[in-house]
């Protein structure tokens, strides 16, 4: 098993289980509200740039 999953792979998984853009945004919003530090670490693990992380966390 490789060490990380790319953002594109993660989005593909979300879509494969039926999540649309609105549902993915809701998932991120809940993650941010309930565990902001975990959300930050998760986005870093996915290899998101600091700019991408800031944009995602603003949603």
NUVO-14975 format. One record per residue (C-alpha): x, y, z; residue in three letters; residue number from 1. Coordinates in steps of 0.02 Angstrom, whole numbers, m for minus. Example, Ala and Ser with C-alpha at 12.3 -4.5 7.8 and 13.67 -1.06 7.14 Angstrom:
<pts>
{u->615 | v->m225 | w->390 | keba->ala | martor->1}
{u->684 | v->m53 | w->357 | keba->ser | martor->2}
</pts>
This chain:
<pts>
{u->0 | v->0 | w->0 | keba->unk | martor->1}
{u->70 | v->169 | w->m45 | keba->unk | martor->2}
{u->91 | v->304 | w->86 | keba->unk | martor->3}
{u->m36 | v->430 | w->24 | keba->unk | martor->4}
{u->m185 | v->454 | w->m88 | keba->unk | martor->5}
{u->m194 | v->600 | w->m207 | keba->unk | martor->6}
{u->m332 | v->728 | w->m200 | keba->unk | martor->7}
{u->m395 | v->667 | w->m369 | keba->unk | martor->8}
{u->m402 | v->487 | w->m305 | keba->unk | martor->9}
{u->m498 | v->542 | w->m151 | keba->unk | martor->10}
{u->m623 | v->640 | w->m256 | keba->unk | martor->11}
{u->m643 | v->488 | w->m370 | keba->unk | martor->12}
{u->m685 | v->383 | w->m216 | keba->unk | martor->13}
{u->m814 | v->509 | w->m158 | keba->unk | martor->14}
{u->m894 | v->507 | w->m330 | keba->unk | martor->15}
{u->m889 | v->317 | w->m337 | keba->unk | martor->16}
{u->m996 | v->308 | w->m180 | keba->unk | martor->17}
{u->m1119 | v->435 | w->m250 | keba->unk | martor->18}
{u->m1063 | v->599 | w->m174 | keba->unk | martor->19}
{u->m1091 | v->751 | w->m283 | keba->unk | martor->20}
{u->m1004 | v->919 | w->m265 | keba->unk | martor->21}
{u->m1129 | v->980 | w->m135 | keba->unk | martor->22}
{u->m1108 | v->823 | w->m29 | keba->unk | martor->23}
{u->m918 | v->835 | w->m39 | keba->unk | martor->24}
{u->m924 | v->1015 | w->20 | keba->unk | martor->25}
{u->m1037 | v->965 | w->164 | keba->unk | martor->26}
{u->m916 | v->826 | w->212 | keba->unk | martor->27}
{u->m771 | v->950 | w->216 | keba->unk | martor->28}
{u->m873 | v->1078 | w->313 | keba->unk | martor->29}
{u->m919 | v->949 | w->446 | keba->unk | martor->30}
{u->m740 | v->886 | w->456 | keba->unk | martor->31}
{u->m678 | v->1066 | w->478 | keba->unk | martor->32}
{u->m808 | v->1106 | w->612 | keba->unk | martor->33}
{u->m784 | v->945 | w->710 | keba->unk | martor->34}
{u->m596 | v->921 | w->695 | keba->unk | martor->35}
{u->m503 | v->1068 | w->616 | keba->unk | martor->36}
{u->m330 | v->1002 | w->660 | keba->unk | martor->37}
{u->m372 | v->830 | w->592 | keba->unk | martor->38}
{u->m441 | v->910 | w->434 | keba->unk | martor->39}
{u->m279 | v->1007 | w->412 | keba->unk | martor->40}
{u->m174 | v->850 | w->434 | keba->unk | martor->41}
{u->m287 | v->753 | w->315 | keba->unk | martor->42}
{u->m268 | v->885 | w->179 | keba->unk | martor->43}
{u->m79 | v->886 | w->205 | keba->unk | martor->44}
{u->m78 | v->695 | w->193 | keba->unk | martor->45}
{u->m169 | v->711 | w->26 | keba->unk | martor->46}
{u->m26 | v->821 | w->m34 | keba->unk | martor->47}
{u->m127 | v->982 | w->m47 | keba->unk | martor->48}
{u->m25 | v->1141 | w->m61 | keba->unk | martor->49}
{u->m41 | v->1272 | w->77 | keba->unk | martor->50}
{u->m145 | v->1377 | w->m44 | keba->unk | martor->51}
{u->m262 | v->1231 | w->m84 | keba->unk | martor->52}
{u->m281 | v->1192 | w->101 | keba->unk | martor->53}
{u->m326 | v->1373 | w->140 | keba->unk | martor->54}
{u->m456 | v->1375 | w->0 | keba->unk | martor->55}
{u->m533 | v->1209 | w->53 | keba->unk | martor->56}
{u->m541 | v->1257 | w->236 | keba->unk | martor->57}
{u->m631 | v->1421 | w->193 | keba->unk | martor->58}
{u->m775 | v->1325 | w->112 | keba->unk | martor->59}
</pts>
